Amino acid sequence: MTEISASGGRPIPAGGFERLAWFFMRASGLALLFLALGHLTVMHLINSIDDVDYAFVAARYATPFWRTYDGLMLVLALLHGFNGLRVILDDYLKGAWRLVVTWAAGFLALTLLLLGLYIVFAFQPKPLDDALPNDVEIENSY
């Protein structure tokens, strides 16, 4: 189990990968706080949720800024979450199970990261008329 310091938190590891992972959790947590608040502000306060549709996302992704913003949020969130999972697995699993489950989680994290980044950066919006099959009509539900 992980030791708890006198202040009640995890002590700073002495060095190596664990020390880098410890600092990464703090830095990524702080960055994610601002990225998530920015995302919520743009998506829910500045714009109405009724305006968020395919055309909105296509217009947003027409600029490299929003692709980079969403890509950075994706990378930090996935790595932050899976690093936390790695720490939990290290605390509660022992022996070969720890190794197997940690590698499986790492493989899952890498797979999700690559798929997410592919979607963010390879998304090429089509005009709305070309986005739907010919037999589908858009109806106003207002």
N, C-alpha and C positions, 0 to 999 in steps of 0.2 A: 504494500500500500504506500501511497505517497505520504511523505511526512508533512505535517502542518507546522508552520512557524509560529512564534509567540504572538505575532500580529493576526494570526488566523488564516493567512493565505499560503500559497505554495511558495517555498523559498526559491530564490534565484539559483538555478543549477550552476555547478562549478564551471562548466565549460562544455565545448563540443556541440553536437547537434541539439541536445536538450536545451542548452542555453539559448541557441538561435531560435528554437521553437517557442521557448518561453517569451522572448522578446517579440517574435512574430505575432503571438496571440494578443499581446497588448497593443501593438501598432496596428494590426489588422482590425481589431475590435474598435479602436478609435476611428480609423478611416471608414469602416463600415457604418459607424454611427452617422457620420456626416453624409456619406453616399446614400444611405437609406433615407435619411431625412430629406435630402435633396430630391430623391426619387419620389417620395410621398408628396412633397410640395408641388413638384411639376405635374405629377399624374392625378392628384386628388384635390389640390387647393387652387392652383392656377388654372387648370383645365377641369372641366366637368367630366365625371366618369362617363356621361352619355356621349362625349366627344371621342372617347378612346375606342377606336376601331381599326380596321386594317389600314385605311387611308391615313389615320393619325400616325400609326407605327411606321408606315412607309415613308411619310414625310419626315418623321423624326430620324429615321435611319438613312435619310438622304445625305446627312452630314456625318463626317467621321467623328465629331465630338461625341454624339450620343452612342455610337457603336463602341467607342473607347470607354465611355462612362459605364455602359452596361457590361462590357467585357471585364472591366476592372472590378466592378461589383460582383460579378459572377466568380471570377478567380479568387478574390479575397474571401467571399462567403463560403465557397466550397473548401478552400484550403483551411480556413479558420474552423469550419465545422468538422472536417475530417481530422484535423490535428487534435481537436478536443476529443473526438471519438478514439483516436490513438492513445491519448492519455488515459481515458477511461478503461480501454482494453488492457493497457499496461498495468493499471491498478488491480483489475479484477480477474484477469486470466493468467495462468501460469503454464510453463512448459511449451509443448508443441502447439497447443491450441492458440496461445498468444501469437505465435509466429504465423500460423495459418490464417487466423482471422484478421490480423493486422495487414498481411499481404493482400488478402481478399478485399479489405476495405480500401487499401491503397489502389488496387486495380479498379475498383468501382469509382473511386474519386477521379482517377485519371480518365476513365471512360466518360463519365459525366462532364468533366472539364473539356475534353476534346469535342464532344457532341455539342455542348453549350457554346463554345467558342466558334465552332463551325456554323451554327445557326446565326449567331450574332454577326459574324464577319462575312459569311457567304450569302446572306439573305439579299436577294435582288428583287425589289418590289416590281410587280407588274401593274400596269394600269388596271383600275378596278373593273373595267369591262372584260379584260382578259383573265381576271382572277377567278371568275365563276364559270361553271359549265354553261353551255348555251341554253339548257332547259331550266335553269334556275333564275327566277326573277326576284328582285329585291322589293319587298313591300314595306311601306311605312306602317309602323305599329303604333303611331301616336294617336 
